[in-house]
């Protein structure tokens, strides 16, 4: 019931066999059919031109302004989130402290109500 059904044991590949067959019998066609004479040597191919090196990022005054505004906005948002989390923690701690004081007063003096 819990034995695997796929692949069946008789068709499972063994480690010595490969599922990819090697390529054989491939012939390449010549680059051109113009039958060059052997006395004329072909001209060497021109060397590729070196790419012009440019800076990866081109900063303009507008893009610097946008980057500064984005950074400022990110700092303000992260700061707001962190201050909110700190405030929530402080409020929770204060309420737990008040609850502890009230419970302590109720449990220590049950007859003084």
Residue, then its C-alpha position, 0 to 999 in steps of 0.5 A: x500500500x505504501x510502496x512507490x508506484x512511479x517509476x516502475x522497477x523494470x523501467x527505472x534507469x540505472x546509474x550506468x545508463x544515461x537518458x540523453x543520447x550522444x549526438x553523432x553524424x552531425x556535419x557542418x556546411x561550409x560558410x560560403x560556396x564561392x570556391x576561393x583559389x588557394x593563391x589568394x589568402x583571405x583578409x583577416x577579420x577586423x578586431x572588434x572595437x572596444x566598448x566606450x567606458x561610461x560611468x554606470x550611473x549618471x547623476x544629474x542635479x534632478x536625480x540627486x534631488x530625487x535621491x535626497x528626497x527619497x532618502x529623507x522620506x525613508x528615514x522619516x518613515x522608518x523613524x516614525x515606525x520605530x517611535x510608534x513601536x517604542x510608544x506602544x511598548x511604553x504604554x503596555x508596560x505602564x498599563x501592566x504596572x498599574x494592573x499589578x499595583x491594583x491586584x496587589x492592593x486587592x489581594x493584600x487587604x481584602x477586608x479594607x474595601 
